[in-house]
Amino acid sequence: MRFSYILFFLFVASLKGHSQNQWKGKFEQLGEALPTPNSYRTASGAPGANYWQQRADYVIDVEVNDQTQILTGSETITYHNNAPEALKFLWLQLDQNIFADQSITNKTSTGSVKDSIPAAFFSGASGVNVTDYKGGYSIKSVKDASGKNLPYFINNTMMRVDLPAPLKTGEKFSFSVDWSYTEYNRQVFDGRGGYEYFPEDGNYVYTFAQWFPRMCVYDDYEGWQNKQFLGQGEFALTFGNYRVKITVPADHIVGATGTIQNPKEVLTKEQFDRYEKAKKSYNMPVFIVTEAEAREKEKVKSSKKVTWEFAADNVRDFAFASSRKFIWDAQAVKIGDKTVLAQSLYSKEGNPLWEKESTKAIKNALEIYSERTFEYPYPVAYSVHTVHQGMEYPMICFNGERPKRDGTYSKATLTGLVQVVVHEVGHNFFPMIVNSDERQWSWMDEGLNTFLEKETTRIRYPELYGTHGTPKGIVPFMRGDKSQMRPIMSSSDNVRPSEFGSNAYTKPSAALTVLRETVMGPELFDKAFKEYAERWAFKHPGPADFFRTMEDASAVDLDWFWRGWFYTTDYVDVDMQEVKWFKLQSETLDPEKKKLKVKRGDLESKGNSSGDTKDNDFSNGPEEFTLMNTPEYLQGEFKSRVDDNAIREKLNGKNIYQIKFKNVGGLVTPLVIEWTYKDGSKEIERIPAEVWRINENDITKVFIKEKEVVNIVLDPNFELADVEMRNNVFPKKSTPSRFDQFRKNN
């Protein structure tokens, strides 16, 4: 390899600037941090030729007791072993055990007592139960297909079932579990299901979530995912087919994962006719149960029972809601060549807001998400009104936000409802179909979903669009105390609850926004993101599969991006430390001439934090410099490429600006620079993040401009999540001291 003298001299000259460079490998590849590719998961981020996953099919009979709030059920699970190894036992999740008296969540809660403390501190996890509620499952039996008892034991929120013989590859095993538990009051306990009681009319709205023992995931990534349920980290679940019978009071309306199999048996003739009409109503919702009808049912409670039957194929979970208070509207939504029935269930307390906005938001979410990922494959999508927001399951979600008692509501309430419905419906895509492990990597569903929620709001609700999930919106969090902060790549339960929303939802969303709008560009990002969604639909991706696919489908090396945004708590703070303005002196000098004397401008920023504007503006004109002829001993092989006169001609009359940038926050970032010229025009210039690849801390860059510059702003549109804008502007703006502010105010 030939080594040029000119490059050598440039390298030597740069050593002084790099002497303080504390290299942290921000541009090194992530290879050592990611799992080794194999025949199950490839280096490209796609499922491999030998990719496999398990399957669990369920047949469930369950009954809701509207008097005692006890849920009693019997389920038969058929487990299909597609793994390349035999299994001696199976693991099931018992999520309701988180409400048991001696749950690991209660035992591991922390806190301290002060001289004055809210009474609520001692409720729930702190050990004082002000109700007589007894939570947790009562497991009555676990049997094989012949009715023989199977050995099992319960470890907190997990149950192991020992098999009579190893379950070999390609085999399946059926067993049954009989169980019950008492549903909890959603207004007292912080759970994802529960009921809301309405004392004014003496009725309940039930939302049943994590209500049956469910199979854990067993995969190539780590074997059994039987990490205990502590409350914050959610679920890893296996796909399968469900056939569920739900027995409720005869006047209840039930919404659930899947389609109703016996609508004529559970609906009145008028309701059934409206239900069929809704399937063809593409322009507006049809009321299957009106508010007037729901109000009437609140007064006269039926003592009879009825059984609703639902079927759902290729889903990872099943949830349902039941109440006589439900108003029910539905609308057909065209997705590709399929028709999806968007449906909302809500009590009168949700109106008039819910009848105006809920089903509309379902429609908007399904359409935008389908454009950005894959066409929504399921036949229905429900939004159910609950006292708290919000929780998601396949084809159904539970959402909060309601108007005041007089029916009025603020813009904030409207925005909250739209966002929560879009967000929870969007979870059908992540993680209900792109089935990531929520217990370990919350960002893979919450972060990706918050990003698409933000995009849906931006496109369909521009009047409600704000900073939620954007680079600008994440700045206060990024500016926060790092001593207790965790990287995005942290297990869900290891993040402080007060920071969980930012860490799992809005920071990943902001990062993806930076990636789309600034690093990759919308077109390239959208293609790569869609590729990831299509590759991993109905499969179990891990973080590496996302990282690798985004690079594989875009030809953009993003290891620096994942490393900084996802593996560290670094933040963006670029200080535009120094700006110098130069113009070429007309005089031509001999290359050996020493001690040049040129007119020196007073135009450089010294980074004066006191706010003194001296040496911090363009008022004294440019500094002149001399362009020497290139010495012969430096020309060498470049002689045919070095034309001193041509270069001098190109620079003659130009405005040359030298800017020194300092990476204060540590997070590598592109540079977005707004130049304002003397004639009033503006220009946005974008510098890729690779500008930092040699020196991660300080860089100096030269810009050649035709026009004279009067103002320079870094990150003018708040797209980089830069936490300190005061050092992003030149000329420097004077910042008044606290004394100056005090004197002004007094």
C-alpha positions in Angstrom: 0.0 0.0 0.0 1.5 3.3 -1.0 1.7 6.0 1.7 1.5 9.6 0.6 3.6 12.2 2.3 0.7 14.6 2.3 -1.4 12.2 4.2 1.5 11.6 6.6 1.8 15.3 7.4 -1.9 15.6 7.8 -1.9 12.6 10.2 1.0 14.1 12.3 -0.8 17.4 12.4 -3.9 15.8 13.7 -2.2 13.9 16.6 -2.2 17.0 18.8 -6.0 17.3 18.4 -6.4 13.6 19.2 -4.2 13.5 22.2 -7.1 14.1 24.6 -9.4 11.6 22.7 -10.7 9.1 25.2 -11.7 6.4 22.8 -14.7 4.2 23.7 -15.1 2.3 20.6 -18.4 3.9 19.6 -18.0 3.0 16.0 -16.8 -0.6 16.6 -19.1 -3.4 15.4 -21.6 -4.9 17.8 -20.7 -8.4 16.8 -19.3 -9.5 20.2 -22.5 -8.2 21.9 -24.9 -10.1 19.7 -25.6 -13.8 19.7 -23.7 -15.9 17.2 -25.7 -16.5 14.0 -26.8 -20.1 13.3 -29.2 -22.1 11.2 -32.1 -20.9 13.3 -31.3 -17.1 13.1 -29.1 -15.8 10.4 -26.5 -13.1 10.3 -28.8 -11.1 8.1 -31.5 -11.0 10.8 -33.9 -13.4 9.1 -35.2 -16.7 10.4 -32.8 -19.4 9.4 -33.5 -22.6 7.3 -33.9 -24.6 10.5 -36.0 -22.0 12.5 -38.6 -23.7 14.7 -41.1 -22.7 17.3 -43.6 -24.4 19.6 -47.3 -24.4 19.4 -50.1 -24.7 22.0 -53.8 -25.1 21.3 -56.4 -24.4 23.9 -60.0 -25.6 24.4 -61.5 -23.6 27.4 -64.8 -23.5 29.3 -65.1 -20.6 31.7 -67.9 -19.1 33.8 -68.2 -15.6 35.3 -70.0 -15.3 38.6 -71.5 -11.8 38.7 -72.4 -12.1 42.4 -69.0 -13.4 43.8 -66.7 -12.2 41.0 -65.2 -15.7 40.9 -64.0 -17.0 37.5 -64.1 -20.8 37.2 -62.5 -22.6 34.3 -61.4 -25.8 32.7 -58.9 -26.0 29.9 -57.4 -28.6 27.7 -54.0 -27.8 26.2 -52.4 -29.6 23.3 -48.7 -28.9 23.3 -46.8 -29.5 20.0 -43.0 -30.0 20.4 -41.2 -28.7 17.3 -37.9 -28.3 19.1 -35.0 -30.5 18.0 -34.8 -32.0 21.6 -37.1 -33.9 23.8 -38.9 -32.3 26.8 -39.3 -34.0 30.2 -41.6 -31.2 31.6 -43.6 -28.2 30.7 -43.8 -24.7 32.2 -47.0 -22.7 32.5 -47.5 -19.1 33.6 -49.8 -18.4 36.6 -49.9 -14.6 36.4 -52.8 -14.2 38.9 -50.4 -15.4 41.6 -48.9 -12.0 41.6 -51.9 -11.1 43.8 -51.3 -13.9 46.3 -50.4 -12.8 49.9 -46.8 -14.1 49.7 -46.0 -13.2 46.1 -42.4 -12.5 45.1 -43.6 -9.0 44.1 -44.8 -8.2 47.6 -41.7 -9.6 49.2 -39.3 -7.7 47.0 -40.9 -4.3 47.2 -38.7 -1.6 48.8 -39.3 1.7 50.4 -38.6 3.8 53.5 -40.7 5.5 56.2 -40.5 9.3 56.7 -42.0 11.6 59.3 -44.9 12.3 56.9 -46.0 9.8 54.3 -49.2 9.2 52.3 -51.2 6.2 53.6 -51.3 4.8 50.1 -47.6 3.9 50.5 -48.6 1.0 52.8 -51.2 -0.4 50.6 -50.7 -3.3 48.1 -47.1 -4.2 47.7 -46.1 -2.6 51.0 -48.0 -5.2 52.9 -51.2 -3.6 54.1 -54.3 -4.9 52.3 -57.3 -2.7 53.2 -59.7 -5.2 51.5 -60.5 -8.8 52.2 -59.5 -9.8 48.7 -57.6 -13.1 48.4 -55.8 -13.3 45.1 -54.1 -16.0 43.2 -55.1 -19.2 41.4 -56.7 -22.2 43.0 -55.4 -25.1 40.9 -57.9 -28.0 41.4 -56.4 -30.6 39.1 -53.8 -31.3 36.4 -54.5 -34.4 34.4 -53.5 -36.2 31.2 -55.9 -37.1 28.3 -56.9 -40.3 30.1 -57.8 -38.5 33.3 -54.7 -39.5 35.2 -53.2 -37.0 37.6 -50.0 -35.4 36.5 -47.3 -34.4 38.9 -46.9 -30.6 39.2 -45.5 -28.0 41.5 -45.9 -24.2 41.7 -43.1 -21.8 42.0 -44.7 -18.4 42.6 -46.1 -17.4 39.1 -44.8 -20.5 37.4 -46.1 -24.1 37.3 -44.1 -27.1 36.2 -45.9 -30.1 34.9 -43.9 -33.3 34.7 -44.6 -35.5 31.7 -45.1 -39.3 31.9 -42.5 -39.8 29.2 -40.2 -37.4 27.3 -42.0 -35.5 24.6 -40.0 -36.1 21.5 -39.5 -33.9 18.5 -42.7 -33.8 16.3 -44.9 -35.2 19.1 -47.8 -33.6 20.9 -49.2 -34.0 24.4 -52.7 -33.1 25.7 -53.5 -32.3 29.3 -56.1 -30.5 31.3 -56.1 -28.0 34.1 -59.1 -27.0 36.3 -58.8 -23.8 38.2 -60.5 -20.7 39.6 -59.6 -17.3 41.1 -61.4 -14.3 42.4 -61.2 -11.3 40.0 -59.8 -8.1 41.6 -61.1 -4.6 41.7 -59.3 -2.6 39.1 -59.7 0.6 41.0 -57.9 -0.8 44.0 -55.3 -3.1 42.6 -52.8 -2.2 39.8 -53.4 -5.0 37.4 -54.0 -5.5 33.7 -57.5 -7.0 34.0 -60.0 -6.7 36.8 -63.4 -5.2 37.2 -64.9 -1.8 37.7 -67.9 -1.5 40.0 -70.5 1.3 39.4 -72.4 1.9 42.6 -74.9 4.2 41.0 -76.5 1.3 39.1 -74.9 -1.7 40.9 -73.3 -3.2 37.8 -69.8 -4.4 36.8 -67.6 -4.1 33.8 -65.2 -7.1 33.6 -62.0 -7.2 31.7 -60.4 -10.6 32.0 -56.6 -10.7 31.3 -54.1 -13.4 32.1 -57.1 -15.3 33.4 -56.0 -18.8 32.6 -52.8 -20.9 33.0 -50.8 -20.3 29.8 -47.9 -22.0 28.3 -44.5 -20.4 28.6 -42.3 -20.0 25.5 -39.7 -22.6 24.7 -37.3 -21.4 22.0 -33.9 -21.6 20.5 -32.9 -18.4 22.1 -32.8 -19.5 25.7 -35.0 -22.6 26.2 -37.9 -22.1 28.6 -38.8 -18.4 29.2 -39.9 -19.0 32.8 -38.7 -15.8 34.3 -41.0 -14.9 37.2 -43.8 -12.4 36.6 -43.0 -9.4 38.9 -45.6 -7.0 37.4 -43.6 -4.7 35.1 -42.1 -7.1 32.6 -45.0 -8.6 30.7 -45.2 -11.8 28.7 -43.6 -14.3 26.3 -46.2 -16.5 24.8 -46.7 -19.3 22.3 -49.0 -19.2 19.2 -51.9 -21.6 18.9 -55.6 -22.0 18.1 -58.3 -21.2 20.7 -61.8 -22.5 21.1 -63.4 -20.8 24.1 -66.8 -21.0 25.7 -67.7 -18.1 28.1 -70.8 -18.4 30.3 -72.1 -15.1 31.6 -75.4 -13.5 32.7 -77.9 -13.6 29.8 -78.0 -9.8 29.5 -74.2 -9.4 29.2 -72.4 -8.4 26.0 -69.1 -10.2 25.6 -66.1 -9.1 23.4 -63.1 -11.4 23.0 -60.2 -12.5 21.1 -61.6 -14.1 17.9 -65.0 -14.3 16.2 -68.3 -15.1 17.7 -69.3 -18.6 16.7 -73.0 -18.6 17.9 -74.2 -15.0 17.4 -77.8 -16.0 16.8 -77.9 -17.8 20.2 -76.5 -14.9 22.2 -78.0 -11.9 20.4 -81.6 -10.8 20.0 -82.8 -10.8 16.4 -82.5 -7.1 16.2 -79.0 -7.1 17.5 -78.0 -9.9 15.1 -79.4 -7.9 12.2 -77.4 -4.9 13.2 -74.3 -7.1 13.7 -74.6 -8.3 10.1 -75.2 -4.8 8.8 -72.0 -3.6 10.6 -69.9 -6.1 8.6 -70.8 -4.1 5.4 -70.7 -0.6 6.8 -67.5 0.9 5.6 -68.3 4.6 6.1 -69.6 4.8 9.7 -70.2 2.6 12.7 -73.4 0.8 13.3 -74.9 0.5 16.8 -75.5 -3.1 17.7 -76.5 -2.1 21.2 -77.5 1.5 21.7 -77.0 3.6 24.8 -80.7 3.6 25.5 -80.8 -0.2 25.4 -77.7 -0.5 27.6 -79.2 1.9 30.2 -82.4 -0.2 30.3 -80.4 -3.4 31.0 -78.7 -1.7 33.9 -82.0 -1.4 35.6 -83.3 -5.0 35.0 -80.7 -7.6 35.7 -81.2 -11.0 34.2 -81.0 -14.1 36.4 -80.4 -16.4 33.4 -77.1 -17.5 31.8 -75.9 -17.8 28.3 -72.7 -19.1 26.8 -70.8 -17.2 24.1 -68.5 -19.2 21.9 -65.3 -17.7 20.3 -62.7 -19.1 17.9 -59.3 -17.6 17.2 -56.5 -19.1 15.1 -52.8 -18.5 15.3 -52.9 -16.2 18.3 -50.6 -16.0 21.3 -53.2 -15.2 24.0 -56.9 -14.8 24.7 -58.7 -12.1 26.6 -62.3 -11.0 27.0 -64.7 -8.4 28.5 -68.2 -8.8 29.8 -70.9 -6.4 31.0 -74.6 -5.6 30.8 -73.5 -2.0 30.7 -71.9 -2.2 27.2 -72.9 0.0 24.3 -71.6 -1.8 21.2 -70.8 -0.2 17.9 -68.9 -1.7 14.9 -67.6 -0.7 11.5 -66.1 -2.6 8.6 -62.5 -1.7 7.7 -61.0 -2.7 4.3 -57.4 -4.0 4.7 -56.0 -5.3 1.4 -58.5 -7.9 0.2 -59.9 -8.5 3.7 -62.6 -6.9 5.7 -61.9 -6.4 9.5 -64.7 -5.6 11.9 -63.6 -2.8 14.2 -65.7 -2.8 17.4 -66.0 -0.7 20.5 -67.6 -1.7 23.8 -68.2 1.0 26.4 -70.5 2.1 29.2 -72.6 5.2 29.1 -69.9 6.9 31.3 -67.7 6.9 28.2 -70.1 8.9 26.1 -70.2 11.1 24.0 -66.5 10.8 23.6 -66.3 7.0 22.9 -69.0 6.8 20.3 -67.3 9.6 18.4 -63.7 8.5 18.6 -63.0 4.9 19.6 -63.9 2.9 16.5 -62.5 5.7 14.3 -59.2 5.3 16.1 -59.2 1.5 15.6 -59.7 2.1 11.9 -56.9 4.6 11.6 -54.5 2.4 13.6 -55.2 -0.7 11.4 -54.7 1.2 8.2 -51.5 3.0 9.1 -49.9 0.0 10.8 -50.8 -2.2 7.9 -49.1 0.2 5.5 -45.9 0.3 7.5 -45.7 -3.4 8.4 -48.0 -6.1 6.9 -51.7 -6.3 6.4 -53.7 -6.9 9.6 -54.5 -10.6 9.3 -57.2 -11.1 12.0 -61.0 -10.7 11.3 -61.8 -8.4 14.3 -60.4 -5.7 16.5 -62.0 -4.5 19.7 -61.5 -1.4 21.9 -63.1 -1.8 25.4 -63.6 1.1 27.8 -62.1 0.6 31.3 -61.3 2.8 34.2 -57.6 2.7 33.7 -55.6 2.7 30.5 -54.5 0.6 28.7 -53.7 -3.1 28.0 -53.5 -5.2 24.8 -54.3 -8.7 23.7 -54.8 -10.3 20.4 -57.8 -8.6 18.7 -58.9 -6.9 21.9 -57.6 -4.1 24.1 -58.8 -2.3 27.3 -58.5 1.5 27.2 -59.1 4.4 29.6 -60.0 8.0 29.3 -63.6 9.2 29.8 -65.3 12.5 29.8 -66.5 14.4 32.9 -69.8 13.4 34.4 -71.6 16.1 32.4 -70.2 14.7 29.2 -67.7 17.4 28.4 -64.0 16.7 27.9 -60.8 18.6 27.2 -58.5 18.3 24.3 -56.1 16.5 26.6 -58.7 13.8 27.2 -59.5 13.5 23.5 -55.8 13.2 22.7 -55.4 10.6 25.5 -58.2 8.5 24.2 -57.0 8.6 20.6 -53.4 7.8 21.6 -54.3 4.9 23.9 -56.7 3.3 21.4 -54.2 3.6 18.6 -51.4 2.3 20.8 -53.2 -0.7 22.2 -54.7 -1.7 18.8 -51.2 -1.3 17.4 -50.0 -3.9 19.9 -51.7 -6.5 17.6 -48.7 -6.0 15.4 -46.0 -5.7 18.2 -45.9 -8.1 20.0 -49.1 -10.1 19.3 -47.9 -11.0 15.8 -44.2 -10.0 15.7 -44.0 -12.0 18.9 -41.1 -10.5 20.9 -40.3 -11.3 24.6 -41.9 -8.5 26.6 -40.6 -9.8 29.9 -37.0 -9.1 28.9 -37.1 -6.5 26.1 -40.0 -4.2 26.6 -38.7 -1.8 24.0 -39.2 -4.4 21.3 -43.0 -4.1 21.6 -43.6 -0.8 23.5 -40.9 1.2 21.8 -41.7 0.1 18.2 -45.4 0.4 18.9 -45.0 3.9 20.4 -43.1 4.9 17.3 -46.0 3.8 15.0 -48.6 5.3 17.4 -46.8 8.6 17.0 -46.7 8.2 13.2 -50.5 7.4 13.1 -51.2 10.5 15.2 -49.0 12.6 12.9 -50.7 11.4 9.7 -54.3 11.0 10.8 -54.6 13.4 13.8 -52.2 16.3 13.0 -54.2 18.6 15.2 -53.4 16.3 18.2 -49.8 15.6 17.3 -47.3 16.6 20.0 -43.9 15.7 21.2 -44.8 12.3 22.7 -42.3 9.8 21.5 -40.2 12.4 19.5 -36.6 13.5 19.9 -37.8 16.9 21.3 -40.1 15.1 23.8 -37.4 12.8 25.2 -35.0 15.6 26.0 -36.1 16.1 29.7 -35.6 12.4 30.3 -32.2 12.3 28.5 -31.1 15.3 30.6 -32.0 13.5 33.8 -29.8 11.9 36.5 -27.7 9.0 35.1 -26.9 7.4 38.4 -30.0 5.3 38.5 -30.9 5.3 34.8 -30.7 2.1 32.7 -30.0 1.6 29.0 -32.9 0.6 26.8 -31.3 -2.9 26.6 -32.2 -3.7 30.1 -34.6 -6.4 31.4 -38.0 -4.8 32.1 -38.1 -5.5 35.8 -34.7 -3.9 36.4 -35.8 -0.4 35.4 -37.2 2.0 38.0 -41.0 2.3 37.6 -40.7 6.1 37.4 -38.4 5.8 34.4 -40.0 2.7 32.7 -42.3 4.7 30.5 -39.5 6.8 29.1 -37.0 3.9 28.9 -39.3 1.3 27.2 -41.7 3.6 25.3 -40.7 7.1 24.4 -36.9 6.8 24.2 -37.0 3.9 21.7 -39.6 5.8 19.8 -37.5 8.9 19.7 -34.5 6.9 18.7 -36.4 5.3 15.8 -37.6 8.8 14.8 -34.0 10.0 14.6 -33.2 6.9 12.6 -36.0 7.5 10.1 -35.9 11.2 9.7 -32.2 12.0 10.1 -30.0 9.0 9.8 -31.6 6.8 7.1 -34.3 8.9 5.5 -38.0 7.9 5.5 -38.0 5.8 2.3 -35.1 3.7 3.3 -36.2 3.3 6.9 -39.7 2.3 6.0 -38.5 -0.4 3.6 -36.2 -1.9 6.3 -38.7 -1.6 9.1 -41.3 -3.3 6.9 -38.8 -6.1 6.1 -38.3 -6.8 9.8 -42.1 -6.9 10.4 -42.7 -9.3 7.5 -39.8 -11.5 8.3 -40.8 -12.0 11.9 -44.6 -12.0 11.7 -46.0 -14.9 13.7 -42.4 -15.7 14.9 -40.3 -14.9 18.0 -37.6 -12.3 17.2 -34.9 -11.1 19.6 -33.1 -7.7 19.6 -30.3 -9.0 17.3 -32.9 -10.0 14.7 -34.2 -6.4 14.6 -30.7 -4.8 14.6 -29.4 -7.1 11.8 -32.5 -6.8 9.6 -32.5 -3.0 9.7 -28.9 -3.0 8.4 -29.4 -5.9 6.0 -32.3 -4.3 4.3 -30.8 -0.8 4.1 -27.0 -1.1 3.5 -26.5 1.3 6.4 -24.0 0.4 9.1 -26.0 1.2 12.3 -23.9 -0.5 15.0 -22.8 2.9 16.3 -26.5 3.9 16.6 -27.6 0.7 18.4 -24.6 0.9 20.7 -25.2 4.5 21.7 -29.0 4.7 21.9 -29.7 1.2 23.1 -26.7 0.0 25.1 -25.7 3.2 27.0 -27.3 6.1 28.9 -25.3 8.6 26.9 -27.2 11.7 25.6 -26.9 14.1 22.7 -25.2 17.4 23.7 -23.0 18.9 21.0 -21.3 22.1 21.8 -20.5 24.4 18.8 -17.4 25.6 20.6 -15.7 27.7 18.1 -16.6 29.3 14.8 -14.0 31.1 12.5 -14.7 32.9 9.3 -12.0 33.1 6.6 -11.5 34.5 3.2 -8.7 33.9 0.8 -6.1 36.6 0.6 -5.5 37.7 -3.0 -1.7 37.7 -2.5 0.1 34.6 -3.9 3.1 33.5 -1.7 6.1 31.3 -2.3 5.7 28.0 -0.4 8.9 28.7 1.6 7.8 32.2 2.8 7.7 32.3 6.6 5.9 34.4 9.2 3.0 35.5 7.1 1.3 38.7 8.2 -2.4 38.8 7.3 -5.4 40.8 8.4 -6.9 39.0 11.4 -10.6 39.0 12.0 -12.2 39.0 15.4 -14.7 36.3 14.4 -14.0 33.2 16.5 -16.1 31.8 19.3 -14.1 31.2 22.4 -16.9 29.2 24.1 -17.4 32.1 26.5 -20.0 30.8 28.9 -20.4 34.2 30.6 -22.5 35.5 27.8 -19.9 38.1 26.8 -20.5 38.6 23.0 -17.0 39.8 22.3 -15.3 37.4 19.9 -18.6 35.7 19.5 -20.1 37.2 16.5 -19.4 38.1 12.8 -19.2 41.8 13.3 -15.5 42.3 12.6 -15.3 40.6 9.2 -13.4 37.6 8.1 -9.9 36.5 8.9 -7.7 36.4 5.8 -5.5 33.4 5.0 -2.9 32.7 2.3 -3.1 29.8 0.0 0.5 28.7 -0.7 1.6 26.7 -3.7 2.0 23.1 -2.9 5.7 22.2 -2.4 7.0 19.8 -5.0 8.1 17.3 -2.3 4.5 17.0 -1.2 3.0 16.6 -4.7 4.4 13.2 -5.6 1.8 11.0 -7.0 -0.8 13.7 -6.6 0.9 16.0 -9.1 -1.7 15.3 -11.7 -4.5 16.0 -9.2 -3.1 19.1 -7.5 -3.7 22.3 -9.4 -3.0 25.2 -7.1 -4.4 27.8 -9.4 -7.6 25.9 -10.0 -8.1 25.5 -6.2 -7.3 29.2 -5.7 -9.8 30.1 -8.3 -12.5 27.9 -6.7 -11.9 29.5 -3.3 -11.6 33.1 -4.5 -14.3 35.2 -3.0 -15.8 32.3 -1.0 -16.7 32.5 2.6 -14.9 29.7 4.5 -16.2 28.7 8.0 -14.3 26.5 10.4 -16.4 25.0 13.2 -15.2 23.1 16.2 -17.8 20.7 17.7 -17.4 19.0 21.1 -19.4 15.9 22.0 -20.4 16.8 25.5 -23.1 14.1 26.0 -21.2 11.2 24.6 -24.0 10.0 22.3 -22.7 10.0 18.7 -25.0 11.9 16.5 -25.4 13.3 13.0 -25.1 17.1 12.7 -27.9 19.1 11.3 -26.8 22.7 10.7 -29.0 25.6 9.7 -27.1 28.4 7.9 -28.8 31.8 7.7 -27.3 34.1 5.1 -27.0 37.9 4.9 -29.6 38.0 2.2 -32.1 36.3 4.6 -32.1 32.9 2.9 -31.5 29.7 4.8 -30.0 26.3 4.2 -30.1 23.0 6.1 -26.9 20.9 5.8 -26.7 17.4 7.2 -23.5 15.7 8.2 -23.6 11.9 8.8 -22.6 10.6 12.3 -19.5 9.0 10.8 -17.9 12.4 11.0 -17.0 11.4 14.6 -15.5 8.0 13.7 -11.9 9.1 14.2 -12.4 11.3 17.2 -15.5 10.6 19.3 -15.1 13.8 21.4 -13.9 16.8 19.3 -14.0 17.5 15.6 -13.2 20.5 13.4 -14.8 20.8 10.0 -14.5 23.4 7.2 -17.5 24.6 5.2 -17.2 26.7 2.0 -20.1 29.0 1.3 -20.9 31.3 -1.6 -22.8 33.7 0.7 -21.9 35.4 3.9 -23.4 33.8 7.0 -25.0 35.8 9.8 -26.3 32.9 12.0 -25.6 29.2 12.5 -27.9 26.9 14.5 -27.2 23.2 15.3 -30.3 21.0 15.4 -32.7 23.8 14.5 -35.8 21.6 14.3 -35.1 19.6 17.4 -34.6 16.3 15.5 -31.4 15.1 17.3 -32.7 15.2 20.9 -29.9 17.6 21.8 -30.4 18.4 25.5 -28.7 21.8 25.5 -29.6 24.3 22.9 -27.7 27.3 24.3 -24.5 25.9 23.0 -26.0 25.2 19.5 -26.1 28.8 18.3 -23.6 31.2 16.8 -23.3 34.1 17.3 -23.5 33.2 21.0 -26.5 34.7 22.7 -26.0 36.5 26.0 -27.5 34.6 29.0 -28.4 36.8 31.9 -27.1 35.9 35.3 -29.3 35.1 38.2 -28.4 38.6 39.6 -29.4 40.2 36.3 -32.7 38.4 36.4 -33.3 39.3 40.0 -32.6 43.0 39.3 -34.9 43.0 36.3 -37.8 41.4 38.2 -37.4 43.8 41.2 
